[in-house]
Amino acid sequence: MNIRNSNIKQLFSYEKKASRLELFFRIIYSILIGIVLYIYGIFTGICLLLQWFVILIAGKRIEGLNRIIKGYLEYYTHVIGYLFLTTDIRPSIKPPSIAIFEKKLYYDRDTVEIIKKDN
C-alpha cells in the first residue's frame, strides 16, 4: 500500500511556541473530549468483550465490532496529543475519519503515521 501523501504530518512533534489563551480553553475542551472518550471507551469495552467471545467460540471476528474498536483507537490517537499538551491544534470532538499505518524507516525503527481519509 502506497501511503505517500503531502498532507502527512508527524503526531506528537515538538512545537516551541505555545498559546496561553489556548491553554485556558484547553481545560474546558479537554473535559468535553474526556466525556466523549469515556462513553466511547465503555461502549468499546463491551464490544471488545463480545468480540473476544465470538473469536473464542466461532474462531473469527465480526467486522462491525472490529470497526467500533478500531474507531476508538483512531479517535484516542487523534486527541491524545492535544490532551497531553504536545500541540495547540484543537481536535474535533466528533471522531474523525482517519487511518493509522505502521511504517519501517531506513534506520529500522517503527513509527506510526495518521492519514486523514479523503471522502
Accessible surface in RSA format (square Angstrom, percent):
REM  Atomic radii and reference values for relative SASA: ProtOr
REM  Chains: A
REM  Algorithm: Lee & Richards
REM  Probe-radius: 1.40
REM  Slices: 20
REM RES _ NUM      All-atoms   Total-Side   Main-Chain    Non-polar    All polar
REM                ABS   REL    ABS   REL    ABS   REL    ABS   REL    ABS   REL
RES MET A   1   193.71 100.3 108.12  71.6  85.59 203.8 118.00 100.3  75.71 100.3
RES ASN A   2   122.24  84.3  86.81  83.9  35.43  85.3  40.40  97.2  81.84  79.1
RES ILE A   3    33.51  19.1  26.15  19.5   7.36  17.7  32.00  23.0   1.51   4.1
RES ARG A   4   215.09  90.3 184.30  93.9  30.78  73.3  65.28  89.2 149.81  90.8
RES ASN A   5    54.39  37.5  31.92  30.8  22.47  54.1  14.44  34.8  39.95  38.6
RES SER A   6   117.60  99.4  72.46  96.7  45.15 104.0  58.74 125.1  58.86  82.5
RES ASN A   7   117.88  81.3  90.31  87.3  27.57  66.4  31.11  74.9  86.77  83.9
RES ILE A   8    55.25  31.4  30.87  23.0  24.38  58.8  32.14  23.1  23.11  62.7
RES LYS A   9   113.07  55.2 104.61  64.2   8.46  20.1  92.54  83.3  20.53  21.9
RES GLN A  10   138.79  77.6 118.69  86.7  20.10  47.9  44.63  95.0  94.16  71.4
RES LEU A  11    41.42  23.1  32.92  23.6   8.50  21.4  33.36  23.4   8.06  21.7
RES PHE A  12   105.83  52.9  74.93  46.4  30.90  80.4  75.88  46.0  29.95  85.7
RES SER A  13    45.39  38.4  37.76  50.4   7.63  17.6  23.29  49.6  22.10  31.0
RES TYR A  14   183.37  85.6 149.27  84.9  34.10  88.7 129.35  97.2  54.02  66.6
RES GLU A  15    73.46  42.2  51.56  39.0  21.89  52.1  30.84  59.7  42.62  34.8
RES LYS A  16   177.54  86.6 151.38  92.9  26.16  62.3  94.68  85.2  82.87  88.3
RES LYS A  17   184.51  90.0 168.67 103.5  15.85  37.7 121.31 109.2  63.21  67.3
RES ALA A  18    78.69  72.4  53.63  82.8  25.06  57.0  54.30  76.5  24.38  64.6
RES SER A  19    49.24  41.6  37.37  49.9  11.87  27.3  32.77  69.8  16.46  23.1
RES ARG A  20   214.34  90.0 202.02 103.0  12.31  29.3  75.93 103.8 138.40  83.9
RES LEU A  21   120.71  67.2 113.51  81.2   7.20  18.1 117.58  82.6   3.13   8.4
RES GLU A  22    22.53  12.9  21.17  16.0   1.36   3.2   5.78  11.2  16.75  13.7
RES LEU A  23    92.46  51.5  92.39  66.1   0.07   0.2  92.40  64.9   0.05   0.1
RES PHE A  24   119.30  59.7 114.71  71.1   4.58  11.9 118.31  71.7   0.99   2.8
RES PHE A  25    88.25  44.2  87.14  54.0   1.11   2.9  87.14  52.8   1.11   3.2
RES ARG A  26    12.37   5.2  12.37   6.3   0.00   0.0   7.14   9.8   5.24   3.2
RES ILE A  27   109.41  62.3 103.58  77.2   5.83  14.1 108.56  78.2   0.85   2.3
RES ILE A  28    97.26  55.3  96.93  72.2   0.33   0.8  96.98  69.8   0.27   0.7
RES TYR A  29    37.80  17.6  37.16  21.1   0.63   1.6  28.85  21.7   8.95  11.0
RES SER A  30    27.79  23.5  23.11  30.8   4.68  10.8  20.73  44.2   7.05   9.9
RES ILE A  31   104.89  59.7  97.82  72.9   7.07  17.0 103.92  74.8   0.97   2.6
RES LEU A  32    80.19  44.7  79.20  56.7   0.98   2.5  79.46  55.8   0.73   2.0
RES ILE A  33     0.00   0.0   0.00   0.0   0.00   0.0   0.00   0.0   0.00   0.0
RES GLY A  34    28.66  35.3   0.00   N/A  28.66  35.3  24.37  66.9   4.29   9.6
RES ILE A  35    92.33  52.5  89.10  66.4   3.23   7.8  91.80  66.1   0.53   1.4
RES VAL A  36    42.06  27.7  38.87  35.2   3.19   7.7  41.49  36.0   0.57   1.6
RES LEU A  37    18.26  10.2  17.02  12.2   1.24   3.1  17.19  12.1   1.08   2.9
RES TYR A  38   151.94  70.9 143.21  81.5   8.73  22.7 109.55  82.3  42.38  52.2
RES ILE A  39   110.55  62.9 109.16  81.3   1.40   3.4 109.60  78.9   0.96   2.6
RES TYR A  40    44.93  21.0  40.79  23.2   4.14  10.8  28.55  21.5  16.39  20.2
RES GLY A  41    21.54  26.6   0.00   N/A  21.54  26.6  12.22  33.5   9.32  20.9
RES ILE A  42    89.25  50.8  80.66  60.1   8.59  20.7  87.21  62.8   2.04   5.5
RES PHE A  43   103.45  51.8 102.16  63.3   1.28   3.3 103.18  62.6   0.27   0.8
RES THR A  44     9.70   6.9   9.70   9.8   0.00   0.0   9.70  13.0   0.00   0.0
RES GLY A  45    36.28  44.7   0.00   N/A  36.28  44.7  29.58  81.2   6.70  15.0
RES ILE A  46    97.60  55.5  94.73  70.6   2.87   6.9  96.97  69.8   0.63   1.7
RES CYS A  47     4.30   3.3   4.30   4.8   0.00   0.0   0.00   0.0   4.30   4.6
RES LEU A  48   100.14  55.8  99.91  71.5   0.22   0.6  99.91  70.2   0.22   0.6
RES LEU A  49   107.14  59.7 103.76  74.2   3.38   8.5 106.69  74.9   0.46   1.2
RES LEU A  50    91.97  51.2  91.69  65.6   0.29   0.7  91.69  64.4   0.28   0.8
RES GLN A  51     8.21   4.6   8.21   6.0   0.00   0.0   7.78  16.6   0.43   0.3
RES TRP A  52   144.36  57.9 140.50  68.0   3.86   9.1 112.26  59.9  32.10  52.1
RES PHE A  53    91.23  45.6  91.23  56.5   0.00   0.0  91.23  55.3   0.00   0.0
RES VAL A  54    34.95  23.0  31.61  28.6   3.34   8.0  34.95  30.4   0.00   0.0
RES ILE A  55    68.14  38.8  63.41  47.2   4.73  11.4  63.41  45.7   4.73  12.8
RES LEU A  56   116.62  64.9  88.76  63.5  27.86  70.0  94.20  66.2  22.42  60.3
RES ILE A  57   144.00  81.9 111.66  83.2  32.34  78.0 116.39  83.8  27.61  74.9
RES ALA A  58    57.84  53.2  24.62  38.0  33.22  75.6  33.71  47.5  24.13  63.9
RES GLY A  59    62.22  76.7   0.00   N/A  62.22  76.7  28.49  78.2  33.72  75.5
RES LYS A  60   141.32  68.9 133.86  82.1   7.46  17.8  84.81  76.3  56.51  60.2
RES ARG A  61   162.43  68.2 138.52  70.6  23.91  56.9  26.43  36.1 136.00  82.4
RES ILE A  62    81.19  46.2  77.87  58.0   3.31   8.0  81.19  58.5   0.00   0.0
RES GLU A  63   124.25  71.3 114.25  86.4  10.00  23.8  43.34  83.8  80.91  66.1
RES GLY A  64    26.20  32.3   0.00   N/A  26.20  32.3  21.05  57.8   5.15  11.5
RES LEU A  65    24.12  13.4  23.27  16.6   0.85   2.1  23.27  16.3   0.85   2.3
RES ASN A  66    63.04  43.5  62.91  60.8   0.13   0.3   1.72   4.1  61.32  59.3
RES ARG A  67   146.56  61.5 138.23  70.5   8.33  19.8  61.69  84.3  84.86  51.4
RES ILE A  68    49.34  28.1  46.03  34.3   3.31   8.0  49.34  35.5   0.00   0.0
RES ILE A  69    26.24  14.9  26.24  19.6   0.00   0.0  26.24  18.9   0.00   0.0
RES LYS A  70    92.89  45.3  90.73  55.7   2.16   5.1  68.25  61.4  24.63  26.2
RES GLY A  71    17.76  21.9   0.00   N/A  17.76  21.9  16.04  44.0   1.72   3.9
RES TYR A  72    46.10  21.5  46.10  26.2   0.00   0.0  21.61  16.2  24.49  30.2
RES LEU A  73    99.85  55.6  99.31  71.0   0.53   1.3  99.38  69.8   0.47   1.3
RES GLU A  74    15.11   8.7  15.11  11.4   0.00   0.0   2.89   5.6  12.22  10.0
RES TYR A  75     1.23   0.6   0.24   0.1   0.98   2.6   0.62   0.5   0.60   0.7
RES TYR A  76    88.35  41.2  88.35  50.3   0.00   0.0  57.78  43.4  30.57  37.7
RES THR A  77    28.95  20.6  27.09  27.5   1.86   4.4  11.92  16.0  17.04  25.8
RES HIS A  78    36.99  20.2  23.44  16.3  13.55  34.7  15.80  16.3  21.19  24.7
RES VAL A  79     0.00   0.0   0.00   0.0   0.00   0.0   0.00   0.0   0.00   0.0
RES ILE A  80    20.37  11.6  20.25  15.1   0.12   0.3  20.25  14.6   0.12   0.3
RES GLY A  81     5.42   6.7   0.00   N/A   5.42   6.7   5.42  14.9   0.00   0.0
RES TYR A  82     2.87   1.3   1.63   0.9   1.24   3.2   1.63   1.2   1.24   1.5
RES LEU A  83    41.49  23.1  22.42  16.0  19.07  48.0  22.53  15.8  18.96  51.0
RES PHE A  84   138.17  69.1 119.67  74.1  18.50  48.1 124.18  75.3  13.99  40.0
RES LEU A  85   111.27  62.0  85.17  60.9  26.10  65.6  85.17  59.8  26.10  70.2
RES THR A  86    51.90  36.9  39.90  40.4  12.00  28.6  47.02  63.2   4.87   7.4
RES THR A  87    25.61  18.2  21.89  22.2   3.72   8.9  25.28  34.0   0.32   0.5
RES ASP A  88    39.28  27.5  29.69  29.6   9.59  22.7  20.19  47.5  19.09  19.0
RES ILE A  89   103.76  59.0  95.35  71.0   8.41  20.3 100.58  72.4   3.18   8.6
RES ARG A  90   115.51  48.5  90.41  46.1  25.10  59.8  24.15  33.0  91.37  55.4
RES PRO A  91     8.95   6.5   3.36   3.1   5.60  20.3   8.29   6.8   0.66   4.1
RES SER A  92    54.02  45.7  42.73  57.0  11.29  26.0  45.33  96.5   8.69  12.2
RES ILE A  93    57.58  32.8  53.32  39.7   4.27  10.3  53.32  38.4   4.27  11.6
RES LYS A  94   157.75  77.0 149.65  91.8   8.10  19.3 110.14  99.1  47.61  50.7
RES PRO A  95    52.58  38.3  43.63  39.8   8.96  32.6  43.63  36.0   8.96  55.7
RES PRO A  96    29.12  21.2  10.90   9.9  18.22  66.2  18.56  15.3  10.56  65.6
RES SER A  97    53.46  45.2  35.01  46.7  18.44  42.5  32.82  69.9  20.63  28.9
RES ILE A  98     0.92   0.5   0.51   0.4   0.41   1.0   0.51   0.4   0.41   1.1
RES ALA A  99    14.30  13.1  14.09  21.7   0.21   0.5  14.30  20.1   0.00   0.0
RES ILE A 100    63.06  35.9  37.51  27.9  25.55  61.6  37.51  27.0  25.55  69.3
RES PHE A 101    49.10  24.6  45.23  28.0   3.88  10.1  49.10  29.8   0.00   0.0
RES GLU A 102   124.90  71.7  93.18  70.5  31.72  75.5  31.68  61.3  93.22  76.1
RES LYS A 103    87.61  42.7  83.38  51.2   4.23  10.1  40.68  36.6  46.93  50.0
RES LYS A 104   138.85  67.7 115.49  70.9  23.35  55.6  86.09  77.5  52.76  56.2
RES LEU A 105    46.88  26.1  38.32  27.4   8.56  21.5  40.48  28.4   6.40  17.2
RES TYR A 106   207.18  96.7 162.49  92.4  44.69 116.3 134.68 101.2  72.50  89.4
RES TYR A 107   109.26  51.0  84.32  48.0  24.93  64.9  72.65  54.6  36.61  45.1
RES ASP A 108   110.17  77.2  87.26  86.8  22.91  54.2  31.71  74.6  78.46  78.2
RES ARG A 109   150.35  63.1 146.92  74.9   3.43   8.2  40.65  55.6 109.70  66.5
RES ASP A 110    76.65  53.7  56.62  56.4  20.04  47.4  20.89  49.2  55.77  55.6
RES THR A 111    38.40  27.3  31.65  32.1   6.75  16.1  36.63  49.2   1.77   2.7
RES VAL A 112    90.97  59.9  66.69  60.4  24.28  58.5  66.69  57.9  24.28  65.8
RES GLU A 113    25.88  14.9  23.31  17.6   2.57   6.1  16.83  32.5   9.06   7.4
RES ILE A 114    19.01  10.8  10.45   7.8   8.56  20.6  10.45   7.5   8.56  23.2
RES ILE A 115    23.39  13.3  21.11  15.7   2.28   5.5  23.34  16.8   0.05   0.1
RES LYS A 116   131.41  64.1 121.77  74.7   9.64  22.9  91.73  82.6  39.69  42.3
RES LYS A 117    97.06  47.3  79.25  48.6  17.81  42.4  49.18  44.3  47.87  51.0
RES ASP A 118   128.55  90.0  93.82  93.4  34.73  82.1  40.21  94.6  88.34  88.1
RES ASN A 119   168.97 116.5  89.61  86.6  79.36 191.1  68.26 164.3 100.71  97.3
END  Absolute sums over single chains surface
CHAIN  1 A     9349.8       7797.4       1552.4       6216.1       3133.8
END  Absolute sums over all chains
TOTAL          9349.8       7797.4       1552.4       6216.1       3133.8
